Amino acid sequence: MIPVIDFKNDNVLEEIRKAYTTVGFAVFKNALSESDQMSMNLWFDKCREFFELSDSTKKLYKYEAETNLGYSMVGDENVDPDAPKDIKESFNYNNTRMKDSLWPTQIPFFKVTALNSIRIADDLTIRILRLFDTVLNTGGVLARAHQRPYNTTRIIHYPAYEGSLENKQMRIGEHSDYGTITLLWQINDVPGLQVQDLGGVWHPVPYAEDSVVVNIGDLLQRWTNDYFVSTKHRVVNSHIHLPRFSMPHFVDPEPGTMVKNLTKEPSKYEPIESLEYLNWRLAQSY
C-alpha cells in the first residue's frame, strides 16, 4: 500500500523513512496553506483551459529538447523505450529558463498563475528536503543543493480514448523519474496511477483531495547509495474512457552539483554532475 502521511503529524520523520526505503512513494496531506491550495486550484483551472485549445494553437508552443520546455502532443514521448508512445499530451514550463515565445497568450493570466504554482512547489520542495536531510543526517546537503534548482514543472492531459491499443501501450508506460524527487498533484480523481514495490507488486496510488504525491527519483537513490528507493510507476488504461489531469514538479539540483554518496556505507556509484545525469536520461525518452 502507498502510505498517506499527514505533514503535520508528530511521527512524520519515521513515516518518511519507512515510505522511502520501501516503496519510494507517499501521499502527503496538509502540506500547503489554505491560500496556496486555493492558488493551485486556480492554476488547475488554467491547465484545463490550455488543453482545450486547438491542436494548431498548442503546437505554437512546441517542445524544445534543448530546454526540456514547451508542448508535447499525444505520441511525442514514450518514457518506456520498449513500449509504444504514451497516450498523453503535456506542457513543460519553468520560471528561470523559459522563452517568452513558449508562454501561451490565449488564456488570461496563464503565465502569472503558472509562475505562482512553481513558487508553491519550490517552497514545498525545500520543506520536504529539509525533512529528508534530518532523516538521512546529511547536515542540510539536499536543501542547500536546491536553493537555485533546475526544476521542470509539467501539466499532463490523458485524453479520453476509445480507439485500439498496441501491445504494452498505456497512458504512460513503466518508468522511474530521473531527478531528486517529484511532487505530483493529481488534479482530478481518475484512477490509473500505479507504483511497483520492491517485490514487484503493483499498487494503486490513492487520491486524496488537496494532497500531493511525492516520490524519489533515480538521482536521489544514487545520492543516498540506494537507501532511498526510486521505484517504477505507470498510468494504466483502467479508466481510459475518462480524461485525467495531473501536474508533476520534477526537482533537480542546481547545475554543477556533484552527486556523491551521502551515507557512510561503501559507495555503489561514481560521483556525477547533476545536469549531465539529467540530460543523459532525457535523451533516452524523446
C-alpha positions as CSV (number, residue, x, y, z in Angstrom):
1,M,0.0,0.0,0.0
2,I,1.1,3.6,-0.7
3,P,1.1,5.5,2.7
4,V,-0.8,8.7,3.2
5,I,1.2,10.9,5.5
6,D,0.0,13.9,7.4
7,F,2.6,16.6,7.0
8,K,1.7,17.9,10.5
9,N,2.0,14.5,12.2
10,D,4.5,14.3,15.1
11,N,5.7,10.9,13.6
12,V,6.3,12.4,10.1
13,L,10.1,11.6,10.1
14,E,9.6,7.9,10.9
15,E,6.8,7.7,8.3
16,I,9.1,9.2,5.7
17,R,11.9,6.8,6.5
18,K,9.6,3.8,6.2
19,A,7.9,5.0,3.0
20,Y,11.0,6.0,1.1
21,T,13.1,2.9,2.0
22,T,10.4,0.5,0.9
23,V,8.2,1.8,-1.9
24,G,9.6,5.2,-2.7
25,F,6.2,6.9,-2.8
26,A,3.9,8.7,-0.3
27,V,0.8,10.9,-0.4
28,F,1.1,14.0,1.8
29,K,-1.9,15.8,3.1
30,N,-1.9,19.2,5.0
31,A,1.2,20.1,3.0
32,L,0.0,23.5,1.8
33,S,-1.5,26.5,3.4
34,E,-5.1,27.3,2.6
35,S,-4.1,30.3,0.4
36,D,-1.5,28.3,-1.5
37,Q,-4.0,25.5,-2.1
38,M,-6.5,28.0,-3.5
39,S,-3.8,29.3,-5.8
40,M,-3.1,25.8,-7.0
41,N,-6.8,25.1,-7.7
42,L,-6.9,28.3,-9.8
43,W,-3.9,27.1,-11.8
44,F,-5.6,23.7,-12.3
45,D,-8.5,25.5,-14.0
46,K,-6.0,27.3,-16.3
47,C,-4.4,23.9,-17.1
48,R,-7.8,22.5,-18.3
49,E,-8.3,25.7,-20.4
50,F,-4.9,25.2,-22.1
51,F,-5.6,21.6,-23.2
52,E,-9.0,22.8,-24.6
53,L,-7.1,25.0,-27.1
54,S,-7.0,23.7,-30.7
55,D,-4.1,21.5,-31.7
56,S,-2.8,24.1,-34.1
57,T,-2.7,26.7,-31.2
58,K,-0.9,24.4,-28.8
59,K,1.6,23.5,-31.5
60,L,2.7,27.2,-31.4
61,Y,4.4,26.3,-28.2
62,K,6.1,23.1,-29.3
63,Y,8.5,21.3,-27.1
64,E,12.2,22.2,-27.3
65,A,14.6,19.4,-26.4
66,E,17.5,21.8,-25.5
67,T,15.5,23.3,-22.7
68,N,13.0,20.5,-21.9
69,L,10.2,23.0,-22.1
70,G,7.1,23.5,-24.2
71,Y,4.1,21.5,-25.5
72,S,4.3,17.8,-26.5
73,M,1.3,16.3,-28.3
74,V,-0.1,12.8,-28.0
75,G,2.5,10.4,-29.4
76,D,5.6,12.6,-28.9
77,E,7.0,10.7,-25.9
78,N,7.5,7.2,-24.6
79,V,9.0,7.1,-21.2
80,D,9.4,3.3,-21.6
81,P,11.7,2.9,-24.6
82,D,10.5,-0.7,-25.1
83,A,6.8,0.3,-25.3
84,P,4.6,2.3,-27.8
85,K,4.1,6.0,-27.5
86,D,2.3,7.3,-24.4
87,I,-1.3,8.3,-24.7
88,K,-0.9,11.8,-23.3
89,E,-0.2,15.4,-24.1
90,S,1.8,17.7,-21.9
91,F,3.2,21.2,-21.4
92,N,6.6,21.8,-19.6
93,Y,7.3,25.2,-18.0
94,N,9.8,26.9,-15.8
95,N,10.4,30.2,-14.1
96,T,14.1,30.8,-15.0
97,R,14.8,29.4,-18.4
98,M,11.5,29.8,-20.3
99,K,11.5,31.8,-23.5
100,D,8.7,34.3,-23.8
101,S,7.6,32.7,-27.1
102,L,6.8,29.5,-25.2
103,W,4.2,31.1,-22.9
104,P,0.6,30.8,-24.3
105,T,-1.1,34.1,-24.7
106,Q,-4.6,32.9,-25.4
107,I,-5.5,32.3,-21.7
108,P,-5.7,35.4,-19.4
109,F,-3.2,35.4,-16.5
110,F,-1.8,32.0,-17.7
111,K,1.9,32.9,-17.1
112,V,1.5,34.6,-13.8
113,T,-0.6,31.8,-12.4
114,A,1.9,29.2,-13.7
115,L,4.8,31.0,-12.1
116,N,2.9,31.1,-8.8
117,S,2.4,27.3,-9.0
118,I,6.2,27.0,-9.3
119,R,6.8,29.2,-6.3
120,I,4.4,27.0,-4.2
121,A,6.0,23.8,-5.5
122,D,9.6,25.0,-4.9
123,D,8.7,26.2,-1.3
124,L,7.2,22.8,-0.5
125,T,10.2,21.0,-2.1
126,I,12.6,22.7,0.3
127,R,10.4,21.8,3.3
128,I,10.4,18.2,2.2
129,L,14.1,18.1,1.5
130,R,14.8,19.5,5.0
131,L,12.9,16.6,6.4
132,F,14.9,14.2,4.2
133,D,18.1,15.8,5.4
134,T,17.0,15.2,9.0
135,V,16.1,11.5,8.3
136,L,19.4,11.0,6.5
137,N,21.5,13.1,8.9
138,T,23.2,15.0,6.0
139,G,23.7,18.3,7.7
140,G,21.4,20.0,5.2
141,V,23.1,18.9,1.9
142,L,19.9,18.3,0.0
143,A,18.2,21.6,0.9
144,R,21.3,23.6,0.1
145,A,21.7,21.9,-3.3
146,H,18.2,23.0,-4.3
147,Q,18.2,26.7,-3.4
148,R,18.6,27.5,-7.1
149,P,17.2,24.3,-8.6
150,Y,17.0,23.2,-12.2
151,N,13.4,22.2,-11.9
152,T,10.8,21.5,-14.6
153,T,7.0,21.6,-14.0
154,R,4.6,19.8,-16.3
155,I,0.9,19.7,-16.8
156,I,-0.4,16.5,-18.3
157,H,-3.7,15.6,-20.0
158,Y,-4.5,12.0,-20.6
159,P,-7.4,12.3,-23.1
160,A,-10.4,10.1,-23.0
161,Y,-9.7,7.3,-25.6
162,E,-11.8,4.6,-27.2
163,G,-9.5,3.5,-30.0
164,S,-7.3,0.4,-30.5
165,L,-4.3,-0.1,-28.3
166,E,-0.9,-1.6,-29.2
167,N,0.8,-4.2,-27.1
168,K,2.1,-2.6,-23.9
169,Q,0.7,0.8,-24.8
170,M,-0.5,2.8,-21.8
171,R,-1.4,6.3,-20.8
172,I,2.1,6.5,-19.6
173,G,4.5,3.5,-19.6
174,E,6.5,2.0,-16.8
175,H,9.3,4.3,-15.7
176,S,11.2,5.8,-12.8
177,D,11.8,9.5,-12.5
178,Y,15.2,10.9,-13.2
179,G,15.9,13.6,-10.6
180,T,15.9,14.2,-6.9
181,I,12.2,14.0,-6.1
182,T,8.9,14.5,-7.9
183,L,5.9,16.3,-6.5
184,L,2.8,15.2,-8.3
185,W,-0.6,16.8,-8.0
186,Q,-3.5,14.5,-9.1
187,I,-5.7,17.2,-10.5
188,N,-8.9,15.1,-10.8
189,D,-10.0,11.8,-9.2
190,V,-9.5,9.4,-12.1
191,P,-7.6,6.2,-11.2
192,G,-4.7,4.7,-13.1
193,L,-1.5,5.7,-11.4
194,Q,0.3,2.6,-10.0
195,V,3.6,2.0,-8.3
196,Q,5.7,-1.1,-8.2
197,D,7.1,-2.1,-4.8
198,L,10.5,-3.8,-4.3
199,G,8.8,-7.2,-4.5
200,G,7.4,-6.4,-8.0
201,V,3.8,-6.0,-6.9
202,W,1.9,-3.0,-8.4
203,H,-0.2,-0.8,-6.1
204,P,-2.7,2.0,-6.9
205,V,-1.8,5.4,-5.7
206,P,-4.7,6.7,-3.7
207,Y,-6.4,10.0,-4.5
208,A,-6.9,12.4,-1.6
209,E,-8.3,15.9,-2.1
210,D,-5.8,18.8,-1.7
211,S,-2.9,16.4,-1.3
212,V,0.4,15.9,-3.2
213,V,2.2,12.7,-4.1
214,V,5.9,12.7,-3.5
215,N,8.3,10.1,-5.0
216,I,12.0,9.5,-5.0
217,G,13.9,10.0,-8.3
218,D,16.8,7.9,-9.6
219,L,19.3,10.7,-8.8
220,L,18.4,10.7,-5.1
221,Q,18.5,6.9,-4.9
222,R,22.1,7.2,-6.3
223,W,22.8,10.1,-3.9
224,T,21.7,8.0,-0.9
225,N,23.6,5.0,-2.1
226,D,20.3,3.0,-2.6
227,Y,19.0,3.8,0.9
228,F,16.0,5.8,-0.5
229,V,14.5,3.9,-3.4
230,S,13.2,5.1,-6.8
231,T,10.5,2.8,-7.9
232,K,8.8,2.3,-11.3
233,H,5.3,3.7,-11.8
234,R,2.8,3.9,-14.7
235,V,-0.6,5.1,-15.6
236,V,-2.7,2.2,-16.8
237,N,-5.7,2.1,-19.1
238,S,-8.3,1.1,-16.4
239,H,-10.2,4.3,-16.8
240,I,-9.1,5.3,-20.2
241,H,-12.6,6.4,-21.2
242,L,-12.3,9.3,-18.7
243,P,-9.9,12.3,-19.1
244,R,-7.2,12.5,-16.5
245,F,-5.1,15.6,-15.5
246,S,-2.0,15.8,-13.3
247,M,0.9,18.1,-12.5
248,P,4.3,16.7,-11.7
249,H,7.0,19.1,-10.5
250,F,10.4,17.5,-11.3
251,V,13.1,18.5,-8.9
252,D,16.8,18.6,-9.9
253,P,19.7,20.3,-8.1
254,E,21.5,23.4,-9.1
255,P,23.6,22.7,-12.2
256,G,27.2,22.0,-11.1
257,T,26.1,19.9,-8.1
258,M,28.3,16.8,-7.7
259,V,26.2,13.9,-6.6
260,K,28.1,11.6,-4.4
261,N,27.4,9.1,-1.6
262,L,25.6,10.8,1.3
263,T,25.9,7.7,3.6
264,K,28.8,6.1,5.5
265,E,28.4,2.9,3.5
266,P,30.8,1.9,0.7
267,S,29.8,3.8,-2.5
268,K,27.9,1.9,-5.1
269,Y,28.2,4.7,-7.8
270,E,30.8,7.1,-9.1
271,P,30.2,10.8,-8.5
272,I,28.4,12.6,-11.3
273,E,27.4,16.1,-12.1
274,S,23.6,16.5,-11.8
275,L,22.8,18.2,-15.1
276,E,25.0,15.8,-17.0
277,Y,23.0,13.0,-15.5
278,L,19.6,14.6,-16.3
279,N,20.5,15.3,-19.9
280,W,21.7,11.7,-20.4
281,R,18.4,10.4,-19.1
282,L,16.2,12.8,-21.1
283,A,17.9,11.8,-24.3
284,Q,16.5,8.3,-23.9
285,S,12.9,9.4,-23.8
286,Y,12.4,11.6,-26.8
